[in-house]
Amino acid sequence: MARKKALLVGINYYGTDHELNGCINDSENIRNFLVEERGFSPSGHDMVMMSDIPENEGTPFFPTGANIMAAINWLVTRNQPGDILWFSYSGHGGQVRDDDGDRASGFDDTICPVDFSENGQITSKILHRAIVSPMNPECRLTILFDCCHSGSACELPYVFRPDEEGNVNLVDTIKKGVELIRAAGDLLERGFSVSRIDDAKMLLGGATDFFNGLHHRGNEDVDEDGLAPENFEEHWEIEGKDVWMFSGCADNQTSADTSIAGAPTGAMSWAFVRTLRENPEQSYINILQNTREELAQKYSQVPQLSCGGRYDLDQVLVL
């Protein structure tokens, strides 16, 4: 019988300048969804919950960079064909300079462990090598990232490119690029500082990514499902891993921390769970479209779908 394993990470960054409100709630809501709706066991043998609540400090469940990497290794190794895996992360996402030159924006996506200020962020390349590369190719892994700059957080080789039927139109894309340039200018007008310069560079990098995306859109090798190669230097597509990732926004967007029914939560996590609770038997593309529609009522972020190969997006979610 196929085993189901899950790793859920939620970080509120308590007592820091980076504090968030809803990330631990996200993990708890997702755990309830997986157990109640998808047959996952809450046993510590099958499910690991990591958060920065005070009780976890000093234990393997406190989400430092080292602990997260160790938990990821637990999730993706020693699995049998047919096993179903889940990984979700709710917390801060960031970007660092891309040293390979394979990102149009000049930045790689990152996630931010609770100790990122002291020990650094975890880059998309490190995440891919830790999560995807060691996987048994006959297991299926579903990933949910509810954080900023998360579109390429695991560097999966194929991404769904929205078209006129997939929600994001050309005019909206141009407007977002212009907004990023204006925001960078406004930031610099407030005076010089290293942090402002870095923030402005990131905003301008996002705008560059938008407009380069427009330039290359007509030349992309988009298949009939709307999947296009991401063209990472490492050629991850040759791995052929059965991985699917839903992310809260594009690389150049931020992901909202909001409140639903009076409880702080991440907008993406809430919309994803709500969509699947309402209709459990949906295809991957339907989940993406319905999650986007849910978020579009209040938020500007556009959820993304990427995967480990040129897979059929009309197949029903396996979870």
C-alpha positions in Angstrom: 0.0 0.0 0.0 1.3 3.4 -0.9 2.6 5.5 2.0 1.7 9.2 2.4 4.4 11.5 3.9 4.1 15.2 4.6 6.4 18.0 5.7 4.8 21.3 6.6 6.8 24.4 7.5 5.3 27.6 9.0 7.4 30.5 10.3 6.1 33.6 11.9 9.5 35.0 12.9 8.3 35.8 16.4 10.0 38.8 18.1 11.9 40.0 15.0 11.5 42.9 12.6 10.3 40.3 10.0 7.3 39.0 12.0 4.4 37.6 10.2 1.0 36.5 11.6 -0.5 33.7 9.6 2.2 31.2 8.6 1.8 28.8 11.4 -2.0 28.9 11.0 -1.3 28.0 7.3 0.5 24.8 8.3 -2.2 23.8 10.8 -5.0 24.4 8.3 -3.1 22.4 5.7 -2.5 19.6 8.2 -6.2 19.4 8.9 -7.0 19.3 5.2 -4.5 16.5 4.5 -5.7 14.4 7.4 -9.4 15.1 7.1 -9.7 15.1 3.3 -6.7 13.3 1.9 -6.1 10.3 4.2 -2.7 11.4 5.6 -1.8 10.2 9.0 -0.9 12.9 11.7 1.6 10.4 13.2 5.2 11.7 13.6 6.2 8.7 11.5 4.4 10.1 8.5 4.0 13.8 9.1 6.5 16.4 10.3 5.3 19.9 11.4 7.9 22.6 11.8 7.2 26.0 13.3 8.9 28.7 15.4 6.6 28.4 18.4 8.7 28.7 21.7 8.2 25.0 22.6 10.0 23.9 19.4 13.2 25.9 20.0 16.2 23.6 20.5 14.3 20.7 18.9 14.5 19.3 15.3 11.1 20.9 14.7 12.4 24.5 15.0 12.7 25.7 11.4 16.3 26.6 11.2 18.0 26.2 7.8 19.8 23.0 9.0 16.6 21.5 10.5 14.6 22.2 7.3 17.2 20.6 5.1 17.3 17.5 7.4 13.5 17.3 7.3 13.5 17.6 3.5 15.9 14.7 3.4 13.5 12.6 5.6 10.7 13.4 3.2 12.3 12.5 -0.1 14.4 9.5 0.7 13.7 5.9 1.6 10.4 5.9 -0.4 8.9 3.2 -2.4 7.3 3.4 -5.9 3.8 4.8 -5.6 4.4 6.8 -2.4 2.7 10.2 -2.2 4.6 13.1 -0.8 3.7 16.6 0.3 5.8 19.6 1.1 4.5 23.0 2.1 6.2 26.2 3.2 4.6 29.4 4.5 7.0 32.2 5.5 9.2 34.8 4.0 10.5 34.4 0.5 13.3 36.4 -1.0 15.7 36.8 -3.8 19.5 36.7 -4.1 21.8 37.5 -7.0 21.8 34.8 -9.7 25.4 33.8 -10.3 24.6 31.4 -13.2 23.0 34.0 -15.4 20.0 31.8 -16.3 17.4 34.2 -14.7 16.2 37.2 -16.8 15.7 39.2 -13.6 19.3 38.5 -12.3 17.9 37.0 -9.1 17.3 33.4 -7.7 14.3 32.8 -5.5 14.8 31.8 -1.9 13.0 30.8 1.3 14.0 32.3 4.7 14.5 29.9 7.6 13.9 31.3 11.1 17.7 31.9 11.4 18.2 33.4 7.9 19.6 36.6 9.4 22.5 34.7 10.9 22.9 31.7 8.5 21.5 32.9 5.2 18.6 32.0 2.9 18.0 28.7 1.1 18.2 29.3 -2.7 16.1 27.7 -5.3 19.1 25.7 -6.6 19.8 24.3 -3.2 16.1 23.4 -2.7 16.0 21.6 -6.1 19.1 19.5 -5.3 17.7 18.7 -1.8 14.1 18.0 -2.7 13.8 17.0 -6.3 17.1 15.4 -7.3 17.1 12.6 -4.7 13.5 11.6 -5.2 12.4 8.2 -6.3 11.0 9.0 -9.8 8.1 6.7 -9.2 6.8 8.8 -6.2 4.7 11.8 -6.7 5.5 15.0 -4.8 3.2 18.0 -4.5 4.6 21.3 -3.2 2.8 24.4 -2.0 4.8 27.6 -1.5 3.0 30.5 0.2 5.7 33.1 0.1 6.9 36.1 -1.9 9.0 35.5 -5.1 8.1 31.8 -5.2 7.4 31.1 -8.9 10.7 29.3 -9.3 11.4 28.4 -5.7 12.4 24.8 -6.6 13.6 25.4 -10.1 11.2 22.9 -11.7 11.9 22.7 -15.4 8.5 23.5 -16.8 6.0 26.2 -16.0 2.5 26.9 -17.1 2.5 30.1 -19.1 -0.8 31.9 -18.8 -2.5 32.9 -22.0 -5.9 34.4 -22.9 -7.6 31.4 -21.4 -5.2 31.1 -18.5 -6.0 34.4 -16.7 -3.1 36.9 -17.1 -3.5 39.1 -20.1 -0.8 41.2 -21.8 -2.1 44.6 -20.7 -2.0 43.5 -17.0 1.5 42.2 -17.4 2.7 45.5 -18.9 1.0 47.5 -16.1 2.7 45.4 -13.4 6.1 46.0 -15.0 5.5 49.7 -15.1 4.3 49.6 -11.4 7.6 48.0 -10.4 9.7 50.6 -12.1 7.7 53.4 -10.5 8.0 51.8 -7.1 11.8 51.5 -7.5 11.9 55.2 -8.4 9.8 56.2 -5.4 12.0 54.2 -3.1 15.2 55.9 -4.2 13.6 59.4 -4.0 13.3 58.9 -0.3 17.0 59.1 0.2 20.1 56.9 -0.1 20.7 53.8 2.0 22.1 50.4 1.3 18.8 48.7 2.1 16.9 51.0 -0.2 19.4 50.5 -3.0 19.0 46.7 -2.6 15.2 46.9 -2.5 15.2 49.1 -5.6 17.5 46.6 -7.5 15.0 43.8 -6.6 12.1 45.9 -7.9 13.9 46.7 -11.1 14.9 43.1 -11.5 11.3 42.2 -11.3 10.4 44.7 -14.0 13.2 43.4 -16.2 11.8 39.9 -15.7 8.4 41.1 -16.9 9.6 42.8 -20.0 12.1 40.1 -20.9 9.2 37.6 -20.6 7.2 39.6 -23.1 10.1 39.7 -25.5 10.6 36.0 -25.4 7.0 35.0 -25.1 6.6 34.5 -28.9 9.7 32.3 -29.1 8.9 30.0 -26.2 8.5 26.3 -26.8 5.0 26.2 -25.3 3.2 22.9 -25.8 -0.5 22.3 -26.2 -1.0 22.3 -22.4 0.6 25.7 -22.1 3.8 24.3 -20.5 7.0 26.1 -21.4 10.6 25.3 -20.4 12.3 27.4 -17.8 15.8 26.9 -19.3 17.8 26.5 -16.1 21.5 26.1 -16.7 21.4 22.7 -14.9 18.9 21.1 -17.4 16.8 19.7 -14.6 14.3 18.3 -17.2 16.5 15.3 -17.7 15.8 14.1 -14.2 12.2 13.2 -15.1 10.8 13.6 -11.5 7.1 13.5 -10.8 6.9 16.8 -9.0 4.2 19.4 -9.1 4.4 22.8 -7.4 1.8 25.4 -6.7 3.3 28.7 -5.7 1.5 31.8 -4.3 2.8 34.2 -6.9 5.3 34.8 -9.7 9.0 35.4 -9.1 8.5 39.1 -9.2 5.5 39.3 -7.0 4.7 39.3 -3.3 2.3 37.0 -1.5 -0.3 38.3 0.9 -0.5 37.7 4.6 -4.2 38.2 5.4 -7.1 37.4 7.7 -9.9 35.0 7.0 -12.8 34.7 9.5 -10.7 36.7 12.0 -7.7 34.3 11.9 -4.4 35.4 10.2 -3.5 33.2 7.3 -1.7 33.2 3.9 -4.0 34.1 1.0 -2.6 31.3 -1.2 -2.8 28.6 1.4 -6.4 29.5 2.2 -7.4 29.7 -1.4 -5.8 26.4 -2.3 -7.4 24.5 0.5 -10.8 26.1 0.0 -10.7 25.2 -3.7 -10.0 21.6 -3.0 -12.4 21.3 -0.2 -15.2 22.5 -2.5 -14.3 20.1 -5.2 -11.7 17.4 -4.3 -11.6 15.8 -7.8 -10.0 18.5 -9.9 -7.2 18.5 -12.5 -4.0 20.4 -11.9 -5.0 23.1 -14.3 -8.4 23.5 -12.8 -6.9 23.9 -9.3 -4.7 26.6 -10.6 -7.4 28.4 -12.4 -9.9 28.2 -9.5 -7.3 29.3 -7.0 -6.4 32.3 -9.2 -10.1 33.2 -9.5 -10.5 33.0 -5.7 -7.5 35.3 -5.1 -8.2 37.7 -8.0 -11.3 39.0 -6.0 -9.0 40.7 -3.5 -5.3 40.3 -4.4 -2.9 41.1 -7.2 -0.7 38.0 -6.8 -1.0 35.4 -9.5 -0.5 31.8 -8.4 1.8 29.7 -10.5 2.0 26.0 -11.5 5.2 24.3 -12.5 6.2 20.6 -12.8 9.1 18.2 -13.4 8.3 17.3 -17.0 5.9 17.9 -19.9 3.0 16.4 -18.0 -0.7 16.4 -18.8 -2.2 19.2 -16.8 -5.7 17.8 -17.2 -5.0 14.8 -15.1 -6.7 14.8 -11.7 -4.6 15.8 -8.7 -2.9 12.8 -7.0 -2.7 13.5 -3.3 
